[in-house]
């Protein structure tokens, strides 16, 4: 078996993607962008045996220096989004590939690995369970574009339909791929994140958005909802990868929030995605996968659901215990739910520095 960590320039990465169903989260350019924003190293674990291949995009990070670990101790996390490990169509080799990953990761000094799984690209849970812990976070919403337009429209809630028709009567319209409006989108996105008191991790830099457009090129699309007077009321970024259209990020102007202009944007996008012969338009779920107000808003567009899981692997149990002990000694946290955070030593370390 070939089993190794590769960088974004390794031709094995793009060669593997040609044989696997994947999303834009798996593209080396996207992983490189996420690594830059997270001050991590962009990499992937690649394995091959016969006709089977396995690819797991990763951001590799040094463990927090405050824990006193040797400088070569690391952990890894999948890039932002649904950047699940990939495997060729048959999953018979999944256990062998996961075992190879754990062995190679220990040799590299990796202590833990955290993966966000893709709701539309499921992996065999029995094989995953042999090496780590699966956590179900909730459902996500998607349009099954194989259905007819009539069937899809009938799944949209009556409230959403009324709002969409009202927006059209008021003269709201869609502007598509006018990149002079990227700055408007960024401002709306920041305003929306502030309004919901989002975690700092969601406040991507302006440079991130510029680089995202440069790296994803024609895959990336910008949809803006315009008022009759030409103001941007809502906007979203969408990414196309073969058969999947993903809603990536979005925002709404505070002055128009009561009208829910993004409903017109999503209505336009599912029509656009279906006309482009794509298989699914994935809206995602609630914050961190929770079935919250955001989830219920998205659920009003379609009855199709998928499950969102994360996957936690302790690669080196002895080193993980050492790091958790060090973090416990330094932390005065009384958080009753530390087990919801992985790896635990990063949660406790964060508590040390919280105000």
C-alpha positions as a Markdown table, in Angstrom:
| # | Residue | x | y | z |
|---|---|---|---|---|
| 1 | Unk | 0.0 | 0.0 | 0.0 |
| 2 | Unk | 1.1 | 3.6 | -0.7 |
| 3 | Unk | 0.3 | 5.7 | 2.3 |
| 4 | Unk | 1.7 | 9.2 | 2.9 |
| 5 | Unk | 1.1 | 12.8 | 3.6 |
| 6 | Unk | 1.3 | 15.0 | 0.5 |
| 7 | Unk | 1.3 | 18.8 | -0.1 |
| 8 | Unk | -0.9 | 20.8 | -2.3 |
| 9 | Unk | 1.5 | 20.6 | -5.3 |
| 10 | Unk | 1.6 | 16.8 | -5.3 |
| 11 | Unk | 0.0 | 15.5 | -8.6 |
| 12 | Unk | -1.5 | 12.5 | -6.6 |
| 13 | Unk | -4.0 | 15.0 | -5.1 |
| 14 | Unk | -5.6 | 16.1 | -8.4 |
| 15 | Unk | -5.2 | 12.6 | -9.8 |
| 16 | Unk | -7.3 | 11.2 | -7.0 |
| 17 | Unk | -10.0 | 13.8 | -7.3 |
| 18 | Unk | -10.5 | 12.8 | -10.9 |
| 19 | Unk | -11.7 | 9.4 | -9.7 |
| 20 | Unk | -13.8 | 10.4 | -6.7 |
| 21 | Unk | -17.0 | 12.3 | -6.1 |
| 22 | Unk | -15.9 | 15.4 | -4.3 |
| 23 | Unk | -16.7 | 19.0 | -3.5 |
| 24 | Unk | -14.8 | 22.2 | -3.7 |
| 25 | Unk | -13.7 | 21.8 | 0.0 |
| 26 | Unk | -11.3 | 19.1 | -1.3 |
| 27 | Unk | -9.5 | 21.2 | -3.9 |
| 28 | Unk | -5.8 | 21.8 | -3.1 |
| 29 | Unk | -6.2 | 25.5 | -3.8 |
| 30 | Unk | -9.1 | 25.8 | -1.3 |
| 31 | Unk | -7.2 | 23.8 | 1.4 |
| 32 | Unk | -4.2 | 26.1 | 0.8 |
| 33 | Unk | -6.4 | 29.2 | 1.3 |
| 34 | Unk | -7.9 | 27.8 | 4.5 |
| 35 | Unk | -4.4 | 26.9 | 5.8 |
| 36 | Unk | -3.2 | 30.5 | 5.2 |
| 37 | Unk | -6.2 | 31.9 | 7.1 |
| 38 | Unk | -5.7 | 29.5 | 10.0 |
| 39 | Unk | -1.9 | 29.8 | 10.1 |
| 40 | Unk | -1.6 | 26.0 | 9.5 |
| 41 | Unk | 0.1 | 23.7 | 7.0 |
| 42 | Unk | -2.0 | 22.6 | 4.0 |
| 43 | Unk | -1.7 | 18.9 | 3.4 |
| 44 | Unk | -3.6 | 15.7 | 2.6 |
| 45 | Unk | -3.3 | 12.1 | 3.6 |
| 46 | Unk | -3.2 | 10.0 | 0.5 |
| 47 | Unk | -3.4 | 6.2 | 0.3 |
| 48 | Unk | -3.6 | 3.8 | -2.6 |
| 49 | Unk | -4.1 | 0.0 | -2.8 |
| 50 | Unk | -4.9 | -1.6 | -6.1 |
| 51 | Unk | -7.7 | 0.3 | -7.7 |
| 52 | Unk | -8.8 | 2.0 | -4.4 |
| 53 | Unk | -7.7 | 5.4 | -3.3 |
| 54 | Unk | -8.2 | 7.5 | -0.2 |
| 55 | Unk | -7.7 | 11.3 | 0.3 |
| 56 | Unk | -8.2 | 13.3 | 3.4 |
| 57 | Unk | -7.5 | 17.1 | 3.1 |
| 58 | Unk | -6.0 | 18.5 | 6.3 |
| 59 | Unk | -4.8 | 21.6 | 8.1 |
| 60 | Unk | -1.8 | 20.5 | 10.3 |
| 61 | Unk | -1.1 | 22.7 | 13.3 |
| 62 | Unk | 1.4 | 22.7 | 16.2 |
| 63 | Unk | -0.2 | 22.1 | 19.5 |
| 64 | Unk | -0.5 | 25.2 | 21.8 |
| 65 | Unk | 3.0 | 26.1 | 23.0 |
| 66 | Unk | 1.6 | 27.0 | 26.4 |
| 67 | Unk | 1.1 | 23.2 | 27.1 |
| 68 | Unk | 4.8 | 22.7 | 27.1 |
| 69 | Unk | 4.8 | 19.9 | 24.5 |
| 70 | Unk | 7.8 | 19.3 | 22.2 |
| 71 | Unk | 7.8 | 21.5 | 19.1 |
| 72 | Unk | 7.2 | 18.5 | 16.8 |
| 73 | Unk | 3.8 | 17.5 | 18.4 |
| 74 | Unk | 0.9 | 18.4 | 16.1 |
| 75 | Unk | -2.7 | 17.9 | 15.5 |
| 76 | Unk | -4.9 | 18.2 | 12.4 |
| 77 | Unk | -8.4 | 19.3 | 11.4 |
| 78 | Unk | -10.2 | 19.2 | 8.1 |
| 79 | Unk | -10.6 | 22.6 | 6.4 |
| 80 | Unk | -13.6 | 24.9 | 6.9 |
| 81 | Unk | -16.7 | 23.3 | 5.5 |
| 82 | Unk | -17.6 | 19.7 | 4.6 |
| 83 | Unk | -14.1 | 18.5 | 3.7 |
| 84 | Unk | -14.7 | 14.9 | 4.5 |
| 85 | Unk | -12.2 | 12.1 | 3.7 |
| 86 | Unk | -12.8 | 10.7 | 0.2 |
| 87 | Unk | -12.6 | 7.1 | -1.0 |
| 88 | Unk | -13.2 | 5.6 | -4.4 |
| 89 | Unk | -16.7 | 4.2 | -5.0 |
| 90 | Unk | -16.2 | 0.9 | -3.1 |
| 91 | Unk | -15.6 | 1.5 | 0.6 |
| 92 | Unk | -14.2 | -2.0 | 1.3 |
| 93 | Unk | -10.7 | -0.6 | 1.9 |
| 94 | Unk | -11.9 | 2.1 | 4.3 |
| 95 | Unk | -10.8 | 0.4 | 7.5 |
| 96 | Unk | -7.3 | -0.4 | 6.0 |
| 97 | Unk | -6.9 | 3.2 | 4.9 |
| 98 | Unk | -7.9 | 4.6 | 8.3 |
| 99 | Unk | -5.5 | 2.2 | 10.0 |
| 100 | Unk | -2.7 | 3.4 | 7.6 |
| 101 | Unk | -3.7 | 7.1 | 8.4 |
| 102 | Unk | -3.3 | 6.5 | 12.1 |
| 103 | Unk | 0.1 | 4.8 | 11.8 |
| 104 | Unk | 1.4 | 7.5 | 9.5 |
| 105 | Unk | 0.0 | 10.3 | 11.7 |
| 106 | Unk | 1.7 | 8.9 | 14.8 |
| 107 | Unk | 5.0 | 8.8 | 12.9 |
| 108 | Unk | 4.5 | 12.5 | 11.9 |
| 109 | Unk | 3.8 | 13.5 | 15.6 |
| 110 | Unk | 0.1 | 14.1 | 15.1 |
| 111 | Unk | -1.8 | 13.6 | 18.4 |
| 112 | Unk | -5.5 | 14.0 | 17.3 |
| 113 | Unk | -7.4 | 14.5 | 14.1 |
| 114 | Unk | -10.8 | 16.2 | 13.6 |
| 115 | Unk | -12.9 | 15.7 | 10.5 |
| 116 | Unk | -16.0 | 17.4 | 9.3 |
| 117 | Unk | -18.0 | 14.8 | 7.2 |
| 118 | Unk | -19.9 | 15.7 | 4.1 |
| 119 | Unk | -23.7 | 15.1 | 4.4 |
| 120 | Unk | -24.0 | 14.2 | 0.7 |
| 121 | Unk | -20.8 | 12.0 | 0.5 |
| 122 | Unk | -21.4 | 9.5 | 3.3 |
| 123 | Unk | -18.8 | 7.1 | 4.6 |
| 124 | Unk | -19.3 | 3.7 | 6.3 |
| 125 | Unk | -19.9 | 4.5 | 9.9 |
| 126 | Unk | -19.0 | 1.0 | 11.0 |
| 127 | Unk | -15.5 | 1.4 | 9.6 |
| 128 | Unk | -15.1 | 4.9 | 11.1 |
| 129 | Unk | -16.2 | 3.6 | 14.5 |
| 130 | Unk | -13.2 | 1.3 | 14.7 |
| 131 | Unk | -10.8 | 4.2 | 14.9 |
| 132 | Unk | -12.6 | 7.1 | 16.4 |
| 133 | Unk | -15.9 | 8.7 | 17.6 |
| 134 | Unk | -18.7 | 9.9 | 15.4 |
| 135 | Unk | -20.7 | 12.9 | 16.6 |
| 136 | Unk | -24.1 | 13.7 | 15.0 |
| 137 | Unk | -24.8 | 17.4 | 15.0 |
| 138 | Unk | -28.0 | 17.6 | 13.1 |
| 139 | Unk | -29.6 | 17.7 | 9.7 |
| 140 | Unk | -28.8 | 19.7 | 6.6 |
| 141 | Unk | -31.1 | 20.8 | 3.8 |
| 142 | Unk | -30.7 | 20.3 | 0.1 |
| 143 | Unk | -32.6 | 20.4 | -3.1 |
| 144 | Unk | -32.8 | 17.1 | -4.9 |
| 145 | Unk | -32.6 | 18.6 | -8.4 |
| 146 | Unk | -33.7 | 15.3 | -10.1 |
| 147 | Unk | -37.2 | 16.2 | -9.1 |
| 148 | Unk | -39.4 | 18.4 | -11.3 |
| 149 | Unk | -39.7 | 22.1 | -10.9 |
| 150 | Unk | -43.3 | 21.7 | -9.8 |
| 151 | Unk | -42.4 | 19.1 | -7.1 |
| 152 | Unk | -39.5 | 21.3 | -5.8 |
| 153 | Unk | -41.7 | 24.5 | -5.7 |
| 154 | Unk | -44.4 | 22.5 | -3.8 |
| 155 | Unk | -41.8 | 21.7 | -1.1 |
| 156 | Unk | -41.2 | 25.5 | -0.5 |
| 157 | Unk | -43.2 | 26.5 | 2.6 |
| 158 | Unk | -46.3 | 28.8 | 2.1 |
| 159 | Unk | -44.6 | 31.5 | 4.1 |
| 160 | Unk | -41.5 | 31.4 | 1.9 |
| 161 | Unk | -43.6 | 31.4 | -1.2 |
| 162 | Unk | -45.6 | 34.5 | -0.1 |
| 163 | Unk | -42.3 | 36.3 | 0.8 |
| 164 | Unk | -40.8 | 35.5 | -2.6 |
| 165 | Unk | -43.9 | 36.7 | -4.5 |
| 166 | Unk | -44.0 | 39.9 | -2.4 |
| 167 | Unk | -40.3 | 40.6 | -3.1 |
| 168 | Unk | -41.0 | 40.3 | -6.8 |
| 169 | Unk | -44.0 | 42.6 | -6.6 |
| 170 | Unk | -41.9 | 45.2 | -4.8 |
| 171 | Unk | -39.4 | 45.2 | -7.6 |
| 172 | Unk | -36.6 | 43.1 | -6.0 |
| 173 | Unk | -34.4 | 41.3 | -8.6 |
| 174 | Unk | -31.3 | 39.2 | -8.8 |
| 175 | Unk | -27.9 | 40.4 | -10.0 |
| 176 | Unk | -25.7 | 37.4 | -10.9 |
| 177 | Unk | -21.9 | 37.3 | -11.1 |
| 178 | Unk | -21.4 | 41.1 | -11.0 |
| 179 | Unk | -18.1 | 41.1 | -9.2 |
| 180 | Unk | -18.1 | 44.8 | -8.8 |
| 181 | Unk | -20.5 | 44.0 | -5.9 |
| 182 | Unk | -18.1 | 41.8 | -4.0 |
| 183 | Unk | -17.4 | 44.7 | -1.6 |
| 184 | Unk | -21.1 | 45.0 | -0.9 |
| 185 | Unk | -21.3 | 41.3 | -0.2 |
| 186 | Unk | -18.4 | 41.5 | 2.2 |
| 187 | Unk | -20.0 | 44.4 | 4.1 |
| 188 | Unk | -23.3 | 42.6 | 4.3 |
| 189 | Unk | -21.6 | 39.4 | 5.5 |
| 190 | Unk | -19.8 | 41.2 | 8.3 |
| 191 | Unk | -23.0 | 43.0 | 9.4 |
| 192 | Unk | -24.8 | 39.7 | 9.5 |
| 193 | Unk | -22.1 | 38.0 | 11.5 |
| 194 | Unk | -22.1 | 40.9 | 14.0 |
| 195 | Unk | -25.9 | 40.7 | 14.3 |
| 196 | Unk | -25.8 | 37.1 | 15.4 |
| 197 | Unk | -22.7 | 37.5 | 17.6 |
| 198 | Unk | -20.8 | 34.9 | 15.5 |
| 199 | Unk | -17.6 | 33.4 | 16.6 |
| 200 | Unk | -14.4 | 35.1 | 15.5 |
| 201 | Unk | -13.7 | 32.1 | 13.2 |
| 202 | Unk | -16.5 | 33.3 | 10.9 |
| 203 | Unk | -15.0 | 36.7 | 10.4 |
| 204 | Unk | -12.8 | 35.9 | 7.4 |
| 205 | Unk | -10.5 | 38.7 | 6.3 |
| 206 | Unk | -11.2 | 40.8 | 3.2 |
| 207 | Unk | -8.2 | 39.2 | 1.6 |
| 208 | Unk | -9.8 | 35.8 | 2.1 |
| 209 | Unk | -12.7 | 36.7 | -0.1 |
| 210 | Unk | -10.4 | 38.1 | -2.8 |
| 211 | Unk | -8.2 | 35.0 | -2.7 |
| 212 | Unk | -11.3 | 32.7 | -2.7 |
| 213 | Unk | -12.4 | 34.3 | -6.0 |
| 214 | Unk | -8.9 | 34.0 | -7.5 |
| 215 | Unk | -8.5 | 30.3 | -6.5 |
| 216 | Unk | -12.0 | 29.0 | -7.3 |
| 217 | Unk | -12.3 | 31.1 | -10.5 |
| 218 | Unk | -15.4 | 30.0 | -12.5 |
| 219 | Unk | -16.6 | 27.7 | -9.8 |
| 220 | Unk | -17.5 | 30.6 | -7.6 |
| 221 | Unk | -20.7 | 32.6 | -8.1 |
| 222 | Unk | -22.1 | 35.8 | -6.5 |
| 223 | Unk | -25.8 | 36.3 | -6.3 |
| 224 | Unk | -27.1 | 39.6 | -5.1 |
| 225 | Unk | -30.7 | 40.6 | -4.4 |
| 226 | Unk | -31.2 | 44.2 | -5.6 |
| 227 | Unk | -33.9 | 46.6 | -4.5 |
| 228 | Unk | -35.9 | 48.6 | -7.1 |
| 229 | Unk | -33.6 | 51.5 | -6.4 |
| 230 | Unk | -30.4 | 49.5 | -6.9 |
| 231 | Unk | -29.3 | 48.7 | -3.4 |
| 232 | Unk | -27.9 | 45.3 | -2.4 |
| 233 | Unk | -30.4 | 43.9 | 0.1 |
| 234 | Unk | -28.9 | 40.4 | 0.4 |
| 235 | Unk | -26.1 | 38.4 | -1.2 |
| 236 | Unk | -24.5 | 35.0 | -1.2 |
| 237 | Unk | -21.5 | 33.1 | -2.5 |
| 238 | Unk | -22.1 | 29.8 | -4.2 |
| 239 | Unk | -19.7 | 27.2 | -5.4 |
| 240 | Unk | -20.2 | 24.6 | -8.2 |
| 241 | Unk | -18.3 | 21.3 | -8.2 |
| 242 | Unk | -19.5 | 18.9 | -10.8 |
| 243 | Unk | -22.9 | 17.7 | -9.6 |
| 244 | Unk | -23.1 | 19.7 | -6.4 |
| 245 | Unk | -23.9 | 23.4 | -5.9 |
| 246 | Unk | -23.0 | 24.6 | -2.4 |
| 247 | Unk | -24.2 | 27.7 | -0.6 |
| 248 | Unk | -21.0 | 29.0 | 1.0 |
| 249 | Unk | -21.6 | 32.3 | 2.8 |
| 250 | Unk | -24.3 | 34.9 | 2.8 |
| 251 | Unk | -25.5 | 38.2 | 4.3 |
| 252 | Unk | -28.5 | 40.5 | 4.5 |
| 253 | Unk | -28.6 | 44.3 | 4.9 |
| 254 | Unk | -30.1 | 45.2 | 8.3 |
| 255 | Unk | -32.6 | 47.6 | 6.7 |
| 256 | Unk | -34.2 | 44.9 | 4.7 |
| 257 | Unk | -34.0 | 42.0 | 7.1 |
| 258 | Unk | -37.7 | 42.0 | 7.8 |
| 259 | Unk | -38.4 | 41.3 | 4.2 |
| 260 | Unk | -36.1 | 38.2 | 4.1 |
| 261 | Unk | -34.7 | 39.1 | 0.7 |
| 262 | Unk | -32.4 | 36.0 | 0.7 |
| 263 | Unk | -35.5 | 33.9 | 0.0 |
| 264 | Unk | -35.6 | 35.4 | -3.5 |
| 265 | Unk | -31.8 | 34.5 | -3.8 |
| 266 | Unk | -32.3 | 30.9 | -2.9 |
| 267 | Unk | -35.3 | 30.6 | -5.2 |
| 268 | Unk | -33.2 | 31.9 | -8.1 |
| 269 | Unk | -30.3 | 29.6 | -7.2 |
| 270 | Unk | -32.2 | 26.3 | -7.2 |
| 271 | Unk | -33.7 | 27.1 | -10.6 |
| 272 | Unk | -30.3 | 28.1 | -11.9 |
| 273 | Unk | -28.6 | 24.9 | -10.5 |
| 274 | Unk | -31.3 | 22.6 | -11.9 |
| 275 | Unk | -31.1 | 24.3 | -15.3 |
| 276 | Unk | -27.3 | 23.6 | -15.2 |
| 277 | Unk | -28.0 | 19.9 | -14.8 |
| 278 | Unk | -26.5 | 19.7 | -11.3 |
| 279 | Unk | -27.7 | 16.9 | -9.0 |
| 280 | Unk | -28.0 | 18.8 | -5.7 |
| 281 | Unk | -28.1 | 22.3 | -4.3 |
| 282 | Unk | -26.9 | 22.1 | -0.7 |
| 283 | Unk | -28.0 | 24.8 | 1.7 |
| 284 | Unk | -26.3 | 23.3 | 4.7 |
| 285 | Unk | -27.8 | 23.4 | 8.2 |
| 286 | Unk | -27.9 | 25.5 | 11.4 |
| 287 | Unk | -24.9 | 27.0 | 13.3 |
| 288 | Unk | -22.5 | 24.1 | 14.0 |
| 289 | Unk | -25.1 | 21.7 | 12.7 |
| 290 | Unk | -27.8 | 22.6 | 15.3 |
| 291 | Unk | -31.4 | 22.5 | 14.3 |
| 292 | Unk | -31.9 | 26.2 | 15.2 |
| 293 | Unk | -33.6 | 29.2 | 13.6 |
| 294 | Unk | -31.2 | 29.2 | 10.7 |
| 295 | Unk | -31.9 | 25.5 | 10.1 |
| 296 | Unk | -35.6 | 26.0 | 10.2 |
| 297 | Unk | -35.3 | 28.9 | 7.7 |
| 298 | Unk | -33.5 | 26.7 | 5.3 |
| 299 | Unk | -35.9 | 23.8 | 5.9 |
| 300 | Unk | -38.6 | 26.0 | 4.5 |
| 301 | Unk | -37.2 | 25.5 | 1.0 |
| 302 | Unk | -37.0 | 21.8 | 0.7 |
| 303 | Unk | -38.0 | 18.5 | 2.3 |
| 304 | Unk | -34.8 | 16.8 | 1.4 |
| 305 | Unk | -32.5 | 16.1 | 4.4 |
| 306 | Unk | -29.0 | 14.8 | 5.0 |
| 307 | Unk | -27.1 | 14.1 | 8.3 |
| 308 | Unk | -24.1 | 16.1 | 9.4 |
| 309 | Unk | -21.4 | 14.3 | 11.5 |
| 310 | Unk | -18.0 | 15.1 | 12.7 |
| 311 | Unk | -15.4 | 12.5 | 13.4 |
| 312 | Unk | -12.8 | 12.5 | 16.2 |
| 313 | Unk | -9.7 | 10.4 | 16.2 |
| 314 | Unk | -7.2 | 10.2 | 19.0 |
| 315 | Unk | -4.1 | 9.1 | 17.1 |
| 316 | Unk | -1.7 | 9.0 | 20.1 |
| 317 | Unk | -3.5 | 8.3 | 23.4 |
| 318 | Unk | -0.5 | 8.7 | 25.6 |
| 319 | Unk | 0.4 | 12.1 | 24.2 |
| 320 | Unk | -3.2 | 13.2 | 24.3 |
| 321 | Unk | -3.4 | 12.4 | 28.0 |
| 322 | Unk | -0.2 | 14.3 | 28.6 |
| 323 | Unk | -1.6 | 17.4 | 26.8 |
| 324 | Unk | -5.0 | 17.2 | 28.6 |
| 325 | Unk | -3.2 | 16.9 | 32.0 |
| 326 | Unk | -1.1 | 20.0 | 31.2 |
| 327 | Unk | -4.2 | 21.9 | 30.1 |
| 328 | Unk | -6.1 | 20.9 | 33.2 |
| 329 | Unk | -3.3 | 22.0 | 35.5 |
| 330 | Unk | -3.3 | 25.5 | 33.8 |
| 331 | Unk | -7.0 | 26.0 | 33.4 |
| 332 | Unk | -9.5 | 27.1 | 36.0 |
| 333 | Unk | -12.5 | 26.4 | 33.7 |
| 334 | Unk | -15.7 | 25.1 | 35.2 |
| 335 | Unk | -17.3 | 24.4 | 31.8 |
| 336 | Unk | -19.7 | 21.5 | 32.4 |
| 337 | Unk | -19.4 | 20.4 | 28.8 |
| 338 | Unk | -15.7 | 20.1 | 27.9 |
| 339 | Unk | -16.4 | 16.8 | 26.1 |
| 340 | Unk | -18.3 | 18.7 | 23.4 |
| 341 | Unk | -15.0 | 20.3 | 22.3 |
| 342 | Unk | -12.3 | 18.3 | 20.5 |
| 343 | Unk | -9.5 | 18.0 | 21.2 |
| 344 | Unk | -10.1 | 18.6 | 24.8 |
| 345 | Unk | -6.7 | 20.2 | 25.4 |
| 346 | Unk | -7.4 | 23.0 | 22.9 |
| 347 | Unk | -10.7 | 23.8 | 24.7 |
| 348 | Unk | -9.0 | 23.9 | 28.1 |
| 349 | Unk | -6.1 | 25.9 | 26.6 |
| 350 | Unk | -8.6 | 28.4 | 25.2 |
| 351 | Unk | -10.1 | 28.8 | 28.7 |
| 352 | Unk | -6.7 | 29.8 | 30.1 |
| 353 | Unk | -6.7 | 32.9 | 27.8 |
| 354 | Unk | -10.4 | 33.8 | 28.0 |
| 355 | Unk | -11.2 | 37.0 | 29.8 |
